[in-house]
Structure formats: structure tokens, C-alpha cells
Amino acid sequence: MARTAVVPVQDRAETAPHTDRDEADPLDAMAVAVDRAVHAWAANFTGGLAPTSLSAAFSDWAVHLASAPGKQAQLAGKAMRKWSRFGQYAMRCALARDGAEPCIEPLAQDKRFSAPDWQGWPFNIIHQSFLLQQQWWHNATTGVPGVSRHHADVVSFTMRQLLDTVSPANFMATNPEVLRRTMETGGENLVRGAQNAVEDWQRTVSGEPPEGTENFQPGEHVAVTPGKVVFRNRLIELIQYEPATETVHPEPVLIVPAWIMKYYILDLSPENSLVRYLTGQGFTVFMISWLNPTAEDRELGIDDYRTMGVGAALDAIGKIVPDTPVHATGYCLGGTLLSIAAAAMARDGDRRLKTVSLFAAQSDFEEAGELTLFVDESQIGFLEDMMWFQGTLKSGQMAGAFTLLRSNDLIWSRLVHSYMMGDRAPMSDLMAWNADATRMPARMHSEYLRQLFLNNDLAEGRFEVEGRPVALTDIRAPVFAVGTEHDHVAPWKSVFKVHLLTDADVTFLLASGGHNVGIVAAPGNPHASYRMLRTRERDGYLDPESWLERAKAQKGSWWPAWAKWLAGHSSRERAAPPPLGNPKAGLAPICDAPGTYVMQR
């Protein structure tokens, strides 16, 4: 708990002259309630984004730009040069039958204008003009002297979103691919697109998941690895999976998934299941399945997730596999929670963790990528007022922020392909899982945003567990940390900071892919690759760029490398698998996996 400063009586009178409880408190409470109600109502129209945060960023940018004549002259010069380049390009296109070299190339990840149709007249002129404007606005919103880094990032991100909205790829009249498809099908694509739009609208209004998710139901098509729920409390169900080998490594694996998602991303279809892979490698696997909270759970906080989640799971495992340390593994926010729990356990002399594995999990949030755009005092206050009214952060409100980070792929590309081209992307197990979202309790989410994201308390030694700060430097168990190359949620260089935060032996692995696809990278994936390097406690620090130079790229899934690492940190002699649960210790199997909490909507 945060310490409260002791203020002398005379200081109280000077700093807060109106503290008569009989007169002030009812009015203060009423004012707070009114403000919260107004903010909660406004959130219905802003998607949970605080207008005050956005206006403050643009005001900061506009005022400083207005007082920077040098920057203004620079932008004017850039505009003139771009118009000159564009005019020359248009002239070359008019004279050359086979077109001309473009005057600007899109970014490597921008595939909107890659089709050959965009290279013909007049669509080459249209998309080149758009890219030049996009580049100019990037120059206009960055490098303005005096603007705070956070405000500059917010303005640049917002302008990029606005420009993406009016991209010529998003409109039928200026998209040659859509026009060609319409000509070829006689407009049938537009009919199918209209049908897709109506169906999506109906499902959204009725609260139904997207079409095709019915083919990926937990317990039937995904999350089908055999196991039993062996423990349940208010917050978790603990699943113990059946052994797939005659003997197993003595030390079990406990997986702590993030509670902002259903656990079965790690137990998808049998061919994509990390759990099935581990049991096949001779490991006893336990998995936490989190409750999907409602407004009644609004007061659950991070420490409740630590004690009723990680702590309760370790206690239960200790009764099933007694006197045996555990390979603890955390994914995303579950990895952050595991880091907190491991640090507290190390501080208090609890040696139940054999190793700690962290998948796409951050402990230092100073450079947490574009998600930080949605985290400042104004935005958090707005979210807290919204959650005060609702009791939770709803899944759709949370998903909106992640969607904006990849709006070209997740919004506009879908609009074009589903509603203009008339094509439906086939549903996959990962897409269906992504649609099966969860909520977060108001208190926990507020603590997470303030203490971890905004104040960075865990990395800077201020995060308290049971009244005392914890430090990751206390962790001595070997650490296996995984980052992914294209992670928009937990950028790999942020995950890499585990080297700075721990004094343990760290093996860092950088996998291809993004936050989800990079982790769910089963053997046999032809596109998977990874780099891995071990840093011993006594070794000097390697910065991320130097690490990249030393860690050689390897093709294939990273799962075998991790399984080999786990086996290398396990006892040499394998043993018979432990029983499922322990009825004598009050842990009789409750039901079959995947349990009941994962079914909650």
C-alpha cells in the first residue's frame, strides 16, 4: 500500500482551508459523482478515449508550431519540393506509356498499393499524391521544438489514423482493384459485400461473435487437450493435463496466461497447442483459467490476482506434486504478474520456483510501444470514471485500442475485402480465440495502468507487495524470456529490458511474428524462425542491437528450444506421472478440461 505523508496541522490549514466535513464532504462527493457520471456517459461516444487528453496534445503541438518560424519554413520548403516532385512525376506518367519511376515508395509494411492495378493512370497519380501528403504530415507532427514526447507521439498517431481513414484504397471510385472486381463480376461483389455488412451489423447489435467462430468452440474444437480441473476458487480454475508419456520430468510446468484473454490461446487446435506439445515432451502441465469478471468483481486488484491466482495455484500444485519446485511460465500480462509474484517469493525466501519463463511480458513499461499513447493522467482518469460506472473494462472497449494500433490491417483492409471485394476471410482458431474476449475488474485495471504503465513502479522499485517494495533483482531462478519481432503490445526491446532488471541467468529468445502468432508457433510452421542467446549473471550487458548481431537466426519453431531448456533445468531422472489431483488433500478432480470459467461470456 502507498505510504501517506504526515502533514503538520498548520500546513493542512494552509493547503486545504475548506475541510469542514459537515459542510464540504457532501458537496465534494456530489461533485465527484457528477464528474464521473458525465465522463462515463461521454465514453459511450468516444470508445473510452479521453477528449481532454487528445485536445491537450494538439494544443501543445499547435502552440509550439505557431511559435517556431524555423519549423514552419522547413515545412513550407518540404511542401514545395514535394509538389515539384509530384508535378514532374505526373508529367513523366503522361509522356511515358509504360509509366514512370514513383516519386515516393510506401513503407515496407504498407501493402495497400502493391497490386499492379495501382501503377496505371490515374491511380498511380492518386496513390502517389496520398503518400506524399502522408509523409508531409509526419514531418509536420514530429520534431516540433518544445512539444513533449508523449504529446508529439499522440498527435502523429492521430494524424496517421485520420489520413488512413481517407486513403484512396478505402473508396470504390479510387480503388482500381475494387473497380476491376466489380467489372469482372457484374457487381456481384458489391451484393456479397452488402450482405456481409448487414450480417456483421446484426451480429454486433445482438452481441453475437463473428461468423465462423461456432466452428471453434472450447472443449469441442479448441482447448481439447485432455485434463481435469483440480482446483477452483473465486478467481481461477486450475487445470492439470493428462500425461502423454510413460515417464515425465519431475518438475511440473505452471502456465499463467493473461486475464485479458482466454487461456486457450496456448491450447488451440491440437496442431497449434503448446500444452499438447509440452505433455508430448514429457512435462506435467498445469494451466490457470481466469474468471471472466463482472461488475460484482469490481474490487479485485492486482494483489488478489497474485494471491488467488499464482499463489493459490502453486499451493495446489504443491499438494499434488509435493516437495518439487515448479517451472513457472507467464504470457503477456500473466508474465508481468508472475514477475511480481516471483520477486515477492524471492524476497521472502520462498524457493518453489525452479525457473521463470516470460512470453511477450513486460516488467519495465517506459518504452511499451504505441500502447503508451493511451496512457496519461487524463486518459487514466477518464477510464477510471468509466469503469466506476460499469464495474469492469468491457472487452470491446479494450479491443478498440489494440485495433487502432493496426488499423490498416484490422479495420480498413477488412472493410475493403469484406464489403467492397465481397470476400470473407476464412475463420481460423486464432481469429476465433481473439473474438472470445474477456473483461477486467475496475480496481485491477486502474492499478495496472497507474502503478505499472504510468508510474513504472515495478521497474523502479516502488511496487509493493504486502506493504513492502519488491525488486526483480531478488530473483535468482534462471529466466527464459521470449520477445516477438513485430509485437505491437509488448515490443521486444521493452521485453529485452529483463536483462537490466534481474541478476539471474537470462536466456532471451526473439521469435518471428507478432504478439500472438509469434508465440503460437508450433513445429512445422514454414515461416517461423528465431534467435536465441544466453546471458550469464557474470556476463556484461548487451544492448539490443549488439544482441541481434550475436544471436544467429535459426529456422523453425522456438518451442523445441524452450522444451530443451526446461529439460536442461529439470532433474535428470524422469519419474512416473503424478496423479490427477489429490483427493486426500482436498483436490479431487472437479470436472473435465477446459472447465467452466473459460465458457463465461
N, C-alpha and C positions, 0 to 999 in steps of 0.2 A: 504494500500500500504506500502511496506517496506520503512523504512527511509534510506536516503542517507547520508553517513558521509561527513562532510565538511573537506576537506583536504587542508592544507596551500599550498601556491604556491610553496614554496621551497620543500615541501615533494613531490608534484606532479612531479617536475623535477627529484628528486632522484629516485622515484619508477617507473616512466614511462618516460624515456628520449626520446622515439621516439613517440611523439604525434603531429607531424606536420600534420594537417588534409589534406593539399594539397598533401602530399606525402604518408602518411601511410594509411589513411582510405580506399581508393580504394583497396589497396593490402590486407588489413585486411579483408575487406568484401569478396574479392575473395577467400581468404584462408578459411574463414568460410564456404562459399558456397561449395567449393570443398570438404572440410571435411564432410559436411552434405550430399552431394551427394554420396560420397563413402560409408558412413555409411548406408544411405538409400538403396543403391544397395546391400550392404552386408547383410542387414536384410532379403532380399529375400531368402537367403540361410541358415540363422541361426534361422528363425522363430521369429525374434525380440529379440533374446538373444545376449548380447554383448560378443564377444570373449575375449575382453580385461578384462572384469570382471571375466570371468572363468579362464583365464590364471593367473591373479593376485592372485586368491585364491589358485590355485595349486602351484604357485611359493612360496607363503607364507608357505604353508604346507610342500612342499618338502625341502625347505631350513632349516626350523626348525627341521624337522625329521632327516635330514642329520647331524645336529649338536646336536642330542640328543641320545648319545650312550645307555643311560639307557632305553629309549623307544624302541630303536632297539633291545636290548637284551630281553626286555619284549615280543616284538612281535615274536622274534625267539623262545622263550620259549613256547609261546602260540601255534605257528605253530607246534612245536614238539609234544606238548601234544595232539593237535587235530589230528595229523597224527597217533599218538599212539591209541587214542580212535577209530579212524576210522578203523585202522587195526584190532583191537580187535573185533569191530562190524562186519567187513567183515568176520572174522573167525567164529564168532558165527552164522552168517547167513549161512555160508557154511556147518556148522555141524548140525544146527537145522532145521528140516523140516518145522516147523511152524514159522520160522522167529525168530527174537530176538528183545529185547527192543531197540528202537532207541537211538543213542548216542546224538542226539540233536532234540529238538522239535521246530517246526516253531512258529512264533509269533501268538498270538491269532487271529489276523485279516488276517493272511495268509492262504487262503484256497486252494492254488494251489495243494497241495499234500495230501489232506484229503481223497480222494477216496481210497477204498480198493486196487485198482489196483497198487497203488504206494508202497504197502507193500510187493509185490512179487519180486523175483530175476529177472533181475538185477536192476530193477527200484528203489528198496529200497536203494541200494548202490549209485545209481546215484543221487537221490534227497538228501540223507544224505550228500554226498560229497559237493553238491552245498550249502546246508545250513551252513556247517562248513566254507566254503570259504567266504560266505556272512558275517558270524559272525566275521571272522578274519579281513576282510576289514573294518567292522565297528570299530573294535578296532584300526586298523591302521590309520583311519581318524579322530579319536576322542582322546582327551586327550593328544595331542602333545603340549608340553610346548612352549609358546611364540606365537602360532598361534592365530590370532584374532578370536573371537567367530563367526563372520559373515563368515569369510573365512573357518573356520572349518565346519560350517554347509553346506556351498556351496559344499565343497569337499565331505563330507559324503553323501549329497543328490545326487551329480553327480555319485559317485561310485555306489550308490544303484540303480540308473537308468540304469547304464551300466550293472550291474550284472543281473538286472531284464530282460534286453534285451536277455541275453544268458541263461536264465533259461531253464532247461530241459523240462519244461511244454510247452515251445513255439515251440518245434520242434517235428515233427511227429515221428521220429525214437526213441525219448527218452520219448515220452508221451504214457503211456500204455492205457489211456482212448481213445485216438485217434486211436491207433492200434486196440483196441478191436472193436470200432465202424466201422472201415474200414473192418475188417474181417466179422462182422455181416451183413454189407450192401453190401458187394462185391465191395466196393469203391464208392458207390453211394454218400456217404457223401462228398467225395472229389470233385465229379462233382458239387454237390449243392454248395459247398464252393467256387469253381472256379466261378460259376455263380454269387454268392453273391459278390465276389471280383470285377468282371467285372462291375456289376451294381453299386457298390459303387464308383468305379473309374469314371464311366461315369457321375454319379450324381455330384461328386466332380468337375470334369472338367467343366461341364456345369453350375455349381453353383446352382444346384437343392438341396432341402433339402432331408434328408434320406427317404427311403421308409416307407410309413405308415403315414407320417405327414399330408398327404392330408385328413386323416380322423379326423383331429383335427384343423379345420380352425376357427380362431376367428370370433365370430358372428354367427357361424353355429353349432359348436360342443363344443367349449370352449368360455369363455367370453360371455355368453349368459344371464346373469342376466339383466333384463330389466332396462333401464335407458336412459338418454339423455346427450349429450354433451351440456353443458350450457355456456361454455366459451372456447375461443381459442385465443392463441397468437402465436408468432413465435416459442415458445419452448414447450408449453403444450396444451393439451385438458383437460378440467375439466369435468369429468363425474359425474352426480348426478343420483343415482339409485332410482327407484320407490319404494315406501313404500310397505312392505308386511304385515303390521299390521294396524289396525284402528287408533291406537294411537302410538306415538313414544316418546322416551326420548327427551327433548327439545334440548339438546346439540348434534350437529352433529359430525360425525367422518370423519376426513380428513386423507386419506392414501397417503403417499409419498413413492412410490416404488423407487428402484434403477434404474438409467437410463442406466445401463449396461445390463438391461434385460427388456423384455416387461412386462407391469404391470399385465397381466392377470395370472401370477402365483398365484395371490390372488383371481382370479375368473376363475378357471379352469372348469372342468366339474361340473355340478350342485351339485353332491355329494361331491366335493372337493373344493367348493368355499367358501372362508372366507367372501367375500362380501355378498353372499346369506345368509350365516349363520347370519351375523350381522343384515341384514334387517329383517330376521325372528325373531330376538330378540328385535325388536322394535327400531332400530337405523337408523337415516338418514345418509347415507354413500355417501361421495364424494371421488373420486379417480383421481389422476393425471396420465395422459397418456403422456409420454415424446415423443418429436420429435426424429426420428432416423436421427441424423445429417449427413451431407455430408461435402465435402471439403469446401463448401461455409460458413459453420458454424465454421470454424477452430478457430475463435477468441472468441467464447463463453467460459466464465470462470465460476468458482465456484460461484462468486457473481451474475452472470447472472442467474444461476440455483436457487439461493436463492431468487432473486427479481422477476424474471419472472416465477418462479416455485412456491415455497412455498408462497412467498409474494402475488403474483397475485391470487393464489387460495384462500388464506384467505380473500383477498379483495372481491372476487366474492361471497364467502360464506356469508360474512357479509351483502351483498345486498339481499341475498335470505333468510337467517335466521338472521335478524338484532338483534343487541344488545345481542348476545348469544355467550358465549365462546365455544371453539372447543376442542374436544378430538383429538389431533394431533398424528398420528402414522407413523413411518418410518421404512422401511425394508431395511437392508443391507446398501448400500451407501446412500439410501434415509434417513435412520435413522441418519447417520452422518451429512447429510445436515440439517435435522430437528434439530439436536442438536445445530448446528451453528446458525440457524435461531432463535431457542428458546432462546439461550444465548443473542443474539443481541436484541431480543424483550424485554427480562427481563432487560437488561442494560438500554434500552431506555424507560422503563415504559409502554410497550405495554402488556396489560393483556388479550389478546384474546385467550390464551391457557388455557383450563381448566385442562387438563392432557397431559402428554407426554408419548407415548409408543414407545419403541425401540425394533425391532425384529432383532436379529443377527447383531447388529450395533455396531461398534467400535468408540470410541472417543479418546482413547489412543492407539497408534499404535506401542508402543515399543516392545510388545510381540504379534505381529499379526500373529504368526504361520509361516508356511513354505513359505507363500507368500513373506515374507521379504527376502527370498533368491534371489528374482528377483529385489530387490530394493537396489541399492547403487549408488553412484555418477556416476560411469562408465556406469551402466545399464540405468539409467535415461537419461543420455546424449545421449546414443545410441537411445533410444526410442524417445527422442525429435527430433533428426535428422530424424528419420524415419517418424514421424508424420509431421514434417516440409515439407517433400516431399509429403505426402499423404493428409494432412489436418485433418485426423482422425486416431484413432487407430481402425483398422478393427476388426470385430467380431472374425474372425478366429485367428488372432494374439493374442487376449486377451484370447480366449478359450484354446489356447495351453498351457499357464501357468497353468490354472486350471486342465487341463487334466494330466499334468505331476505330479501334487500332488497326483493323484490316478491312476498312470499308470497301475498298475496291474489290476484294475477293468475296466478302461476306454480304455485301449489300448490292453494289451496282452490277457486279458480274452476274449475280443471281437474277437481278431484275432483267438484264438483257437476255440471258439464256432461257429463263423460265417464262417470261411474259412477252418477249419480242420474238425470240427464235422458236419458242414453243417447246423447248427441250427440258425434260425433267432429269436432274442429276440423280442417278440411282442411289438409294439409301444404303449406307454401309453401317457396320456395327459401331464404328467410332462416331459417325454422324448421329445415329440413334441415341447413343450414350450422351452425346453433347446436348441433345434435346431433353434429356431426362434430368432436369436441373433441380437444385435444392435452394433452401433459404438459409439465412444466417441470423442468429439472435441479435437483437439491438445492442445489448451490452458488449458481447464479444466482438462484434464488428467495430464498434466505437473504440474499444481498447486496441484492437488490431491496427486500425487506421491511425490513432493518435500515438500510441506508445511505440509501435514498430515502424510504421510507414513515415509519419510526420516527424516524430522526435528521435527516431533511430535509437531507442533506449537499449535494445538488446546488444547492438554492436558497440555501444559506448558505455556499457557497464552500469546502466541505471535501471534496467528491468528487474523488478523484484518478485521473488517467489517466497511466500511465507515470511514477508517482512524484511527480507534481505536480498541485496542485488545478486544476480548470477552472472558468471562470465564464462564464455565458451573456452577460454584458455584453461579452465579446470578439466576439460575433457581430455582423457588420456587414451581412450579406446581408439583403435585405428579407424580412420574415416575414409569412406569411398563416396566421392561427390560426382554427380553427373550434371553437366550442363548441355544444352542443345543449341546448335548453331543459329537457328532462326527463331529464337524464343522471344515473343512479344510480352510475355507475362513475367518471366524471370530471366532477363538477359544473362548470357553465360558469363560475361565478365563480372556481373554482380554476384553470381553464384560462386565464381572463382575466388571471391574475397574470403572464402572459408580458410584459405591459406594464411590470411592475416589475422584471423580471429581465433585460431586454435593452435596449440602447441603439440598436437598429435601428429602421427604419421598419416599423411594425406595422399590418397590416390585419386587423381582428378581425371575424369573421362569426358571428352567433348563428343557428343553424338550428332550425326546429321539430322536434319528435320527441325521441327518446332516443338512447342511445349508439350503437345500430346503425341504427335506422330513420332517425334524423336525418342520418346520413352517407350511407346508401344512399337517396338522394332524387333519383331520375332525373327529368329533364324529363317533364312530362305528369302528374305526381302532383298531383291537385286539392287535396290537403290540405297541401302543402308551402308554407313561407314562410320568410323570413329577414330579418335586419337586418345591415347592414354599415357599417363606418366605418373610415377610415384615420387613424392617428395618426403624424405625422411625428416624427422624432427630436427636433426642436426644440420640439415642442408640449408643453404642460403635461399632467399626469396627469389622466385622467378616472376617477372611481370607477365601478363597475358600474352603479349606479342612474342617474348622470348620463349614462353612455354609452347606456343604454336610452332616455332621453328624447331624445337627439340622433339616434340611429340609427333611421331610419324603416323601418317594416315593409314588406316587399315580398312579393308573392305569387309562388309558383313555386319551382322548384328553384334551389339555390345553385350547382350545377355550372357553368352558363354564366358566372356572375360570377367564379368561380375561374379558368376557362379564359381569360376575358378578361384577368384579372390576370396569368396566366402569359404570355399573348401580349404583354402590355404590357411585360414584363420580359425578353422574348426579342429576338434580333436582328431587324431589320426585314425583311431579305430572307430568304425561305424558300429551301430547297435540296432537292435530290433526297434521298430517304430513304437512310440508311446501310444497308449490307448486314447480313443476319442473321448475327451472329458475325464472327469474323476468323480463318480457318484459319491464315493466315501467322503470327499472333501466338499460336497455340495455343488458339484459341477457336472451333473448329469446332462447329457445332450438334450437340448430343448426342442429343436426342430432341424430339418434339413437346410443346408445352404441353398439359396443365398439368404435365408432368413426373412424377417418381416419388415425391418426398418428400411431396406432398400426398395420396398414396394410403396412406401409412403409418397403421396403426391402433394 
